[in-house]
Structure formats: structure tokens, C-alpha cells
Amino acid sequence: MPVNETLATYSDYAFHSAVAIYLLAMVLHLGEYARTRVMVAVRTARVPVSVPAGADDTASPEPPAETERPEGRPWPERFGRMGVALTVLGALLHVVSIVLRGVSADRWPWGNMYEFISAICLMAVVGWLVMLRKTPSLRPVGIWVLLPVEILLFLAGTSLYVRAAPVMPALQSYWLVIHVTAISISSGLLIVSGVASMLFLVRRYGTDGRFTSVLPTADALDRIAYRICVFSFPLYTFAIMCGAIWAEAAWGRYWGWDPKETVAFVVWVVYACYLHARSTAGWRTGWAAWINVLGFAAVLFNLFFVNLVTTGLHSYAGLG
């Protein structure tokens, strides 16, 4: 079936619009982050004011500028709320881009690296918005979640972009829907978990109080990283099992230690170690977070190096 070029073009427009809106949301989150940091620095640097002799020492000192507008929200909160609203808008355009991509080629819309990274980033954004819905106090983390998403989408839309086209025969299977969807959801959520663990380490061991005080508490960051991983790890396991079944149907063996299979198994082992460490006394408050960051790095390694550098049966980047 020929590709509908009109829908494919509109998909590209929606993709680029989503990237631009995510960038604007990052700027607003940065405004919230920076403004809150300034307020923290002002409160930290404020010293008691000496009271002249004969003056009323019970009088309240002049309030800071940010508290002189009781009728409205402070600017940091306004920036943060606008950033979240734009993130939601970007996610909606992101969904439109992926749907139009699939409809234009009449197939499931992740059959190459461009589409796969786009799907992973969408899952990361949606997962972040769901967590934010449950815990609004995590909003200052938004800029750090959108940063890797923005970088990945920029790479996908430039160096890894390919025009919409039918997939190769090896990918024309219903297992593409099951296996790649499961791996996309789990990988996107694990990105959020990895970011939370990195911020946990910064919050716990950072020396710049003005920077770290803007972040949620270390316990909150560690908790969100763990909860996301608890949900994602079984899904990632399911994806590997589905991949093995698909491999048997396509190549006549369940496992052949292909580079993609090998690194995927390494990622699985790292996250299994993280969950074990997270429940082990003496490891759960520090070393476990480092293991989760290692898992985050392994996911990115598996996403780029294995797909773009090595050669194997899973070389479906679509860049050839």
C-alpha cells in the first residue's frame, strides 16, 4: 500500500510542534526552578534587622516582595503550572504525530529508530505526567525529565529521521505490536526512574544548598524512582519474553546472544539488582540509586550503540 504523503507530512509537523512546545515547557520549568532558587537564597541570606532604641520591637519586619501579593499565586508556581500545561499540550501533539505516522503507512507506528525513540519519549512524558498528577510537589523535577526527552527527540528528528514507509518483511508481524510496545513503555518509564535516582543522589550528596533545596526531598525522589521501576520491570521482562517467542518464530531459535539480546539481558540483570538492593538493608539508601543510574545508562547504550554501531539480526534502524 502506498504511503499517504499528506498524513506523513502532518505527522512531521505535529512532531516538530511537540518538540518546540516541550522546549518552551522546559524554559518555564527553568523559570520556576531559578526563581525558587533565588527566593531560597534571599531567605537564607536574610539577617535579623537591628531595632532602634525606643522603637516597637514587637512590630513585624517588612515582608519580602514575593509575599506582597496575597491575592495571587507566586511567580514560581505560575511558571511551573504553565510548564505542566504546555507539557500536556506537547504530549497531545506527540500522540497525533505517532498516530498520523502509523495511519499514513498503514502499519504500527514504530518500525525504525526514529519512530521507536519517539514512542519511548512519549511514554516517558506520559509516565511523568501521571506521577505528577498523584504527587504535585514533584513539579520542580519536570525540567530534568524533559531534558533527556528533548535531547532524544532532537536526535530522532534530525540524525535518525526517515520518511514514512512500509516496514521490512521481518517486522511484518503482530509481535511488533506486542513486543515493541511493551519495550517502549518500560524503557520510557525507566528513563523517568533513572532521572529521579540521579536527582536523589544530588539531593543527598550535593553541597550547593540553594540548588538542592529546590528539589523534592531525597525520600520522595527515591520513592518515585522505586515505584516506577517496580511497575516497569515486570513489563520489561514481559517484553524480553515476547521477543524470544518472536525470535523463535522468525529465526528458529529463542535466544542467540545477538548484541541486542545480550545487552537487553544485561539491562534486565541491572534492574533486578536494583530492586534487590532497594530491599536490602545497607544498600537501599545509596548504592541502590547508583545501580538504578547504571541501569539508565544501560538503557541508553542499548538504544543507541547496539542499534547504530553493532551489526546483528536486530539492526532495524532504518538508516541504511
Secondary structure, DSSP 4 states (H G I P E B T S, - for coil): ----HHHHHHHHHHHHHHHHHHHHHHHHHHHHHHHHHHHHHHHHH--PPPPPTTS-TTSPPPPPGGGS-TTS--HHHHHHHHHHHHHHHHHHHHHHHHHHHHHHHTS-S-SSHHHHHHHHHHHHHHHHHHHHHH-GGGGGGHHHHHHHHHHHHHHHHTTT-----PPPGGG-SHHIIIIIHHHHHHHHHHHHHHHHHHHHHHHHH---HHHHTTSPPHHHHHHHHHHHHHHHHHHHHHHHHHHHHHHHHHHS-S----HHHHHHHHHHHHHHHHHHHHTSTTTTTTHHHHHHHHHHHHHHHHHHHHHHTS-STT---S--
